[in-house]
Amino acid sequence: MTSFRLALVLCLASIIVYSGCKVDEGSDFSVTQPSNLEVVVTVDSVVEGQVSVTANASNANNYIITFYEQGGVTSEESKNGEATYQYSSSGSYTINVKANTTPTDFIETNVNVIPYFRLGPPTNDGMPPTDGYSSPISYPGYNLVWNDEFDGTSLSTIDWNYEIGTGNGGWGNNELQYYRQENASVSNGILTIQAKKEFFNTSAYTSSRITTQNKHSFQYGRIDVRAALPFGQGLWPALWMLGDNISAVGWPSCGEIDIVELVGGNNRDNEVHGTAHWELNGSRVQAGGSNRLQNGAFAHEFHVFSIVWDSQKIEWYRDDVKYQTLDITPADLREFQNKFFLIFNVAVGGDWPGSPNASTQFPQYMFVDYVRVFQR
């Protein structure tokens, strides 16, 4: 049986210790608290939804392992610290593990798991996913300085601009779409950018591109964007940033931070990229990394795409798993010590993805649940 293993060794400082044991004065009786709790979660890659938990702690007499699923709670008591559970649907779930010496003397911790489900081809029915990863509204040591939860009925013009047209040379990439305001909408807490196959002003496709330029820009912090991405040959969704000084110095001298990009089709709908671009000796240079799903496409569920950025480095995350780090301390990367604004768009065609073909389904959708910016 093939399986994925996620080992989580938990620092004692992060484990909560409870003691309700009362000892009479003069008694020699004492309870040794459990310690050194370690938890291993194994995600079965053959049996859909099944996960196994193995827990071990010093001085533990038994374990209580609790599985939470969509409002339901299932607890198993185990002498050896082992338990198995089968989830009924995909998503991210919490497992609570308690190691007990007595019923009132224990330590506990929570772990997160995403069980395996065999996903079919993604659909383009215009409905956002109902499952996926979520991130918190706060982080220790950070303040939430700006966010958009897309709770209204239209995009806020206080926060966002619409960029219209075909840009210079297909926005510098020989892209095929015409950007229109009409292809972006907000309802039920979701921003939707729709790419259509339709002729408009000599272009064969339409889509939307929105920015916070001259309205919101940021130097350093953590940025989380929860989104589900389109799929298919020729689709090129991006959640990214450009330097505030682009009008003065141009690109790439202003710098570019791609929080996430996806290049659809050719078995690439399960892979995303996080990249930085800058100028060096008159040329564009770049550095980045990629991240792949074990199962399905980025259109199936919501995922959280993040950067954590300070004066020393930029880190890229997908669902809180870091997959790329860039050292920005060299003088050649000085662009990344400035303010940047946000851009969300879905391009069609272009130098990187190539053009759509007969396999490409239209319309396509990028759904954005929220964008949040935290700073220290």
C-alpha positions as CSV (number, residue, x, y, z in Angstrom):
1,M,0.0,0.0,0.0
2,T,1.3,3.3,-1.0
3,S,0.9,6.1,1.5
4,F,2.0,9.6,2.2
5,R,3.6,10.3,5.6
6,L,3.4,13.6,7.4
7,A,5.6,13.5,10.6
8,L,4.9,16.2,13.1
9,V,7.2,16.3,16.0
10,L,5.8,18.8,18.5
11,C,7.9,21.0,20.8
12,L,7.0,20.6,24.4
13,A,6.6,24.3,24.8
14,S,3.7,24.3,22.4
15,I,1.8,21.5,24.2
16,I,-0.8,22.4,26.8
17,V,-0.4,20.5,30.1
18,Y,-3.4,20.0,32.3
19,S,-3.4,18.7,35.9
20,G,-6.4,18.3,38.1
21,C,-5.0,15.8,40.5
22,K,-5.3,16.7,44.2
23,V,-2.8,15.3,46.7
24,D,-3.5,15.2,50.5
25,E,-0.9,16.9,52.6
26,G,1.6,14.3,53.9
27,S,0.8,11.9,51.2
28,D,3.7,10.4,49.1
29,F,1.4,10.0,46.1
30,S,2.3,12.0,43.0
31,V,1.6,11.9,39.3
32,T,4.2,12.1,36.7
33,Q,3.0,14.2,33.8
34,P,3.2,12.9,30.3
35,S,5.8,14.6,28.1
36,N,7.5,14.6,24.7
37,L,4.4,14.0,22.7
38,E,5.1,13.0,19.1
39,V,2.3,12.5,16.4
40,V,2.6,11.0,13.0
41,V,-0.3,11.3,10.6
42,T,-0.3,8.9,7.6
43,V,-2.6,9.8,4.6
44,D,-3.6,6.7,2.7
45,S,-3.1,7.2,-1.0
46,V,-5.2,4.1,-2.0
47,V,-8.2,4.2,0.3
48,E,-9.9,7.6,-0.3
49,G,-10.3,9.7,2.9
50,Q,-8.5,7.3,5.2
51,V,-5.8,8.6,7.6
52,S,-4.0,6.9,10.4
53,V,-2.6,8.5,13.6
54,T,0.3,7.2,15.7
55,A,1.0,9.0,18.9
56,N,3.7,8.5,21.5
57,A,4.5,10.2,24.7
58,S,6.6,9.5,27.8
59,N,4.6,8.4,30.9
60,A,1.3,8.1,29.0
61,N,-1.1,5.4,30.0
62,N,-3.5,5.9,27.1
63,Y,-4.5,8.4,24.3
64,I,-7.7,10.0,23.1
65,I,-7.6,10.9,19.4
66,T,-10.4,13.1,18.2
67,F,-11.3,13.6,14.5
68,Y,-13.3,16.7,13.5
69,E,-15.2,16.7,10.2
70,Q,-17.8,19.3,9.1
71,G,-19.2,19.9,12.5
72,G,-19.0,16.2,13.5
73,V,-16.7,14.8,16.2
74,T,-15.4,11.3,16.5
75,S,-13.1,10.3,19.4
76,E,-11.2,7.1,19.9
77,E,-9.5,5.9,23.1
78,S,-6.3,4.0,22.4
79,K,-3.8,2.3,24.7
80,N,-1.1,2.2,22.1
81,G,-1.7,5.6,20.6
82,E,-2.9,4.3,17.2
83,A,-6.2,5.2,15.5
84,T,-7.6,5.2,12.0
85,Y,-10.4,7.3,10.5
86,Q,-12.1,7.7,7.1
87,Y,-13.3,11.2,6.1
88,S,-16.3,11.4,3.8
89,S,-15.2,14.4,1.7
90,S,-12.1,16.4,0.8
91,G,-10.9,19.3,2.8
92,S,-8.5,20.4,5.6
93,Y,-9.3,18.9,9.0
94,T,-8.1,19.1,12.6
95,I,-7.1,16.1,14.7
96,N,-6.8,16.5,18.5
97,V,-4.4,14.1,20.3
98,K,-4.3,13.8,24.1
99,A,-1.8,11.7,26.0
100,N,-3.1,10.8,29.5
101,T,-1.5,9.7,32.7
102,T,-4.9,10.0,34.4
103,P,-8.1,11.4,33.1
104,T,-7.2,14.8,34.6
105,D,-3.4,14.7,33.9
106,F,-2.6,15.0,30.2
107,I,-1.0,16.9,27.4
108,E,-2.6,17.6,24.1
109,T,-2.0,19.1,20.7
110,N,-3.8,19.7,17.4
111,V,-2.6,18.6,14.0
112,N,-4.0,19.4,10.5
113,V,-4.5,16.9,7.7
114,I,-5.8,16.9,4.2
115,P,-7.0,13.4,3.3
116,Y,-6.6,12.0,-0.2
117,F,-9.5,11.9,-2.6
118,R,-9.4,10.8,-6.2
119,L,-10.6,13.9,-8.0
120,G,-12.0,13.9,-11.5
121,P,-11.5,16.5,-14.1
122,P,-12.2,20.1,-13.0
123,T,-15.4,21.7,-14.2
124,N,-16.0,25.2,-15.5
125,D,-19.6,25.6,-14.4
126,G,-19.1,29.1,-13.0
127,M,-19.5,27.9,-9.4
128,P,-16.7,28.4,-6.9
129,P,-15.5,25.4,-4.9
130,T,-16.9,24.7,-1.5
131,D,-13.8,23.0,-0.1
132,G,-10.2,23.9,0.4
133,Y,-7.5,25.3,2.6
134,S,-8.1,28.4,4.8
135,S,-5.7,30.7,6.7
136,P,-6.3,32.6,9.9
137,I,-7.3,36.3,10.2
138,S,-4.4,37.0,12.5
139,Y,-0.8,35.9,13.2
140,P,1.4,36.4,16.3
141,G,3.6,39.4,15.9
142,Y,1.6,40.8,12.9
143,N,-1.1,43.3,12.4
144,L,-3.8,43.1,9.7
145,V,-3.2,46.4,7.8
146,W,-5.4,45.9,4.8
147,N,-7.8,43.2,3.4
148,D,-10.6,42.6,1.0
149,E,-13.1,39.8,1.8
150,F,-15.2,40.7,-1.2
151,D,-18.4,40.8,0.8
152,G,-20.2,43.4,-1.3
153,T,-21.9,43.2,-4.6
154,S,-19.2,44.9,-6.7
155,L,-15.5,45.5,-6.7
156,S,-14.6,48.5,-4.5
157,T,-13.3,51.4,-6.6
158,I,-11.7,52.8,-3.4
159,D,-9.4,49.8,-3.4
160,W,-9.1,48.6,-7.0
161,N,-8.6,49.8,-10.6
162,Y,-9.6,48.1,-13.8
163,E,-6.9,48.0,-16.5
164,I,-8.6,48.0,-19.9
165,G,-7.4,46.8,-23.4
166,T,-4.6,44.8,-24.8
167,G,-1.7,46.7,-23.3
168,N,1.6,47.2,-25.2
169,G,2.4,44.0,-27.2
170,G,-0.2,42.0,-25.5
171,W,0.8,43.3,-22.1
172,G,4.4,42.6,-23.0
173,N,3.8,38.9,-23.4
174,N,1.9,38.6,-26.7
175,E,-1.3,37.7,-24.8
176,L,-4.5,37.3,-26.7
177,Q,-7.2,38.7,-24.4
178,Y,-8.9,42.1,-24.2
179,Y,-9.3,43.2,-20.6
180,R,-12.7,44.5,-19.7
181,Q,-14.4,45.6,-16.5
182,E,-17.4,43.5,-17.2
183,N,-15.4,40.2,-16.8
184,A,-14.9,40.9,-13.0
185,S,-17.7,40.5,-10.6
186,V,-18.3,40.2,-6.8
187,S,-21.0,38.1,-5.1
188,N,-21.5,35.8,-2.2
189,G,-18.1,36.8,-0.7
190,I,-16.2,35.8,-3.9
191,L,-14.4,37.9,-6.5
192,T,-14.7,36.1,-9.9
193,I,-12.6,36.9,-12.9
194,Q,-14.0,35.3,-16.0
195,A,-12.0,34.5,-19.2
196,K,-14.3,34.2,-22.3
197,K,-13.8,33.1,-25.8
198,E,-15.5,36.0,-27.6
199,F,-14.5,38.6,-30.2
200,F,-14.1,42.1,-28.8
201,N,-12.2,45.0,-30.4
202,T,-10.3,42.6,-32.7
203,S,-9.3,40.3,-29.8
204,A,-10.6,36.7,-29.7
205,Y,-10.8,36.5,-25.9
206,T,-11.8,38.7,-23.0
207,S,-10.9,38.7,-19.4
208,S,-10.2,41.2,-16.5
209,R,-7.1,42.7,-14.8
210,I,-7.4,44.6,-11.6
211,T,-4.8,46.5,-9.5
212,T,-4.4,48.5,-6.3
213,Q,-1.9,50.9,-8.0
214,N,-2.0,54.4,-6.4
215,K,-4.5,53.1,-3.8
216,H,-2.7,50.5,-1.7
217,S,0.9,49.5,-1.8
218,F,3.0,47.7,0.7
219,Q,6.6,47.3,1.8
220,Y,7.2,44.0,3.6
221,G,4.7,41.8,5.4
222,R,2.8,38.6,4.9
223,I,0.2,38.5,2.1
224,D,-2.4,35.7,1.9
225,V,-4.6,35.2,-1.1
226,R,-7.2,32.4,-1.0
227,A,-8.1,31.5,-4.5
228,A,-9.2,28.7,-6.9
229,L,-7.5,28.9,-10.3
230,P,-8.7,28.2,-13.9
231,F,-7.3,25.3,-15.9
232,G,-6.6,24.3,-19.5
233,Q,-4.2,25.0,-22.3
234,G,-3.5,28.7,-22.8
235,L,-4.8,29.9,-19.4
236,W,-2.4,32.0,-17.4
237,P,-3.9,33.3,-14.1
238,A,-1.7,35.4,-11.8
239,L,-1.8,37.0,-8.4
240,W,1.2,39.3,-8.3
241,M,2.8,42.6,-7.5
242,L,4.8,45.4,-9.2
243,G,6.9,48.2,-7.7
244,D,5.3,51.5,-7.1
245,N,8.0,53.3,-9.2
246,I,7.1,51.5,-12.4
247,S,6.0,54.7,-14.1
248,A,9.4,56.3,-13.3
249,V,11.8,53.5,-14.0
250,G,9.8,51.0,-16.0
251,W,9.9,47.2,-15.9
252,P,11.9,45.2,-14.8
253,S,13.7,47.9,-12.8
254,C,10.7,48.4,-10.6
255,G,10.8,44.7,-9.6
256,E,8.0,42.1,-9.8
257,I,6.8,39.6,-7.2
258,D,4.6,36.8,-8.5
259,I,2.8,35.5,-5.4
260,V,1.4,32.7,-7.7
261,E,1.1,31.9,-11.4
262,L,-0.3,28.9,-13.1
263,V,0.3,27.9,-16.8
264,G,-2.6,25.6,-17.7
265,G,-2.7,22.5,-19.9
266,N,-0.3,19.7,-20.7
267,N,-0.7,18.2,-17.2
268,R,0.3,21.5,-15.6
269,D,-3.0,22.4,-13.9
270,N,-1.6,21.0,-10.7
271,E,1.5,23.1,-10.6
272,V,2.0,26.7,-9.5
273,H,5.0,29.0,-9.6
274,G,6.3,31.8,-7.2
275,T,8.8,34.1,-8.9
276,A,10.6,37.4,-8.5
277,H,11.9,39.5,-11.5
278,W,14.4,42.3,-11.4
279,E,16.9,44.2,-13.5
280,L,20.6,43.4,-13.6
281,N,23.0,45.2,-16.0
282,G,20.2,46.2,-18.3
283,S,18.6,42.8,-18.5
284,R,15.7,41.0,-16.7
285,V,16.7,38.3,-14.3
286,Q,14.5,36.0,-12.2
287,A,14.4,33.5,-9.5
288,G,11.6,31.3,-8.2
289,G,10.3,27.9,-7.5
290,S,7.2,25.7,-8.2
291,N,4.8,23.6,-6.1
292,R,2.7,20.7,-7.2
293,L,-0.4,19.0,-5.8
294,Q,-0.4,15.3,-5.2
295,N,-3.9,15.0,-6.5
296,G,-6.2,17.1,-8.6
297,A,-5.9,20.6,-10.0
298,F,-5.8,24.0,-8.5
299,A,-9.3,24.5,-9.9
300,H,-10.8,21.8,-7.7
301,E,-10.5,23.5,-4.3
302,F,-9.4,26.8,-2.8
303,H,-5.8,27.1,-1.8
304,V,-4.0,29.9,0.1
305,F,-1.0,31.4,-1.7
306,S,1.3,33.5,0.4
307,I,4.5,35.4,0.5
308,V,6.3,36.4,3.7
309,W,8.6,39.3,2.9
310,D,11.0,41.4,4.9
311,S,14.3,43.3,4.3
312,Q,16.2,40.0,4.2
313,K,14.2,37.6,2.1
314,I,11.0,36.7,0.3
315,E,9.4,33.3,1.1
316,W,6.7,31.6,-1.0
317,Y,4.0,29.4,0.6
318,R,1.1,27.2,-0.6
319,D,-1.3,26.3,2.2
320,D,1.3,27.3,4.8
321,V,4.0,25.0,3.3
322,K,7.1,27.0,2.2
323,Y,8.5,26.0,-1.2
324,Q,10.9,28.8,-2.1
325,T,13.1,31.5,-0.5
326,L,14.9,34.4,-2.2
327,D,17.7,36.3,-0.4
328,I,17.1,40.0,-1.2
329,T,20.0,41.5,0.7
330,P,22.4,41.8,-2.3
331,A,22.5,45.3,-3.7
332,D,21.4,44.0,-7.1
333,L,18.0,43.2,-5.6
334,R,17.4,46.6,-4.2
335,E,14.1,46.8,-6.0
336,F,12.6,44.6,-3.3
337,Q,13.2,47.1,-0.5
338,N,10.4,49.4,-2.0
339,K,6.6,49.4,-2.0
340,F,4.7,47.2,-4.3
341,F,1.0,47.2,-5.4
342,L,-1.2,44.2,-6.2
343,I,-2.4,42.8,-9.5
344,F,-5.0,40.0,-10.1
345,N,-5.6,38.9,-13.7
346,V,-6.3,35.9,-15.9
347,A,-4.4,36.1,-19.2
348,V,-5.3,34.0,-22.3
349,G,-2.4,32.9,-24.4
350,G,1.0,34.5,-24.4
351,D,4.7,33.5,-24.6
352,W,4.7,31.2,-21.7
353,P,1.4,29.2,-21.9
354,G,1.0,29.3,-25.7
355,S,-2.4,29.7,-27.3
356,P,-5.6,27.8,-26.3
357,N,-6.5,24.8,-28.4
358,A,-9.4,22.5,-29.1
359,S,-9.1,21.0,-25.6
360,T,-9.5,24.3,-23.8
361,Q,-12.9,24.8,-22.2
362,F,-14.4,28.3,-22.0
363,P,-15.5,30.3,-20.1
364,Q,-12.8,29.9,-17.4
365,Y,-12.9,31.3,-13.9
366,M,-10.5,32.5,-11.2
367,F,-12.3,32.7,-7.8
368,V,-10.7,34.8,-5.0
369,D,-12.2,34.5,-1.5
370,Y,-9.9,37.1,0.2
371,V,-6.7,39.0,0.1
372,R,-5.1,39.9,3.5
373,V,-1.9,41.9,4.2
374,F,-0.2,41.7,7.6
375,Q,2.7,43.7,8.8
376,R,4.8,43.8,11.9
